[in-house]
Amino acid sequence: MKLYNIKAYLATAESVNFKLPTGAYVPEHFHVTEVGLVTRHFIDCGGTERLEKVVNFQLWYANDVEHRLKPAKLLHIIQLSEEKIGIGNLEIEVEYQSDTIGKYGLHFNGNDFLLVPKQTACLASDSCGIPPSKLKVPTDDSQTATKYSCTPGSGCC
């Protein structure tokens, strides 16, 4: 989901709910502690230089169970981020605490924002030296990873 999409949903939404991949919801007293621009500049295992930019939302909750983030407030935070740090209409990545900080893509089902698991992947599967029959193929089309993933010990990366 891109920033434009969440802004459009928030403009008419009555509440802001984030649903985890397990089906459970992020506690309704959560905070959006950060809206930011994350830039990754890297070389993949095939030697290709890459630059990725995403808008990052960090969700967090404390013991202030009376807190409720309203759509207008989140929209205001987004607008401030656009003005102050120049975030654009980029894909949104959500960070949420689990065993460690989890990173998720974001979808919307008409009522709730869905946290979609992100997967690692080999970005240079054509130059890995792994036969196509040995590449791990994702089983879920909603994954935001590339078409093929490398497996540990495969020699890909």
Secondary structure, 3 states (H helix, E strand, C coil): CEHHHHHHHHHHCCCCCEECCCCCECCCCEEEEEEEEEEEEEECCCCCEEEEEEEEEEEEECCCCCCCCCHHHHHHHHHHHHHHHCCCCCEEEEEEECCCEEEEEEEECCCCEEEEECCCCCCCHHHCCCCHHHCECCCCCCCCCCCCECCCCCCCC
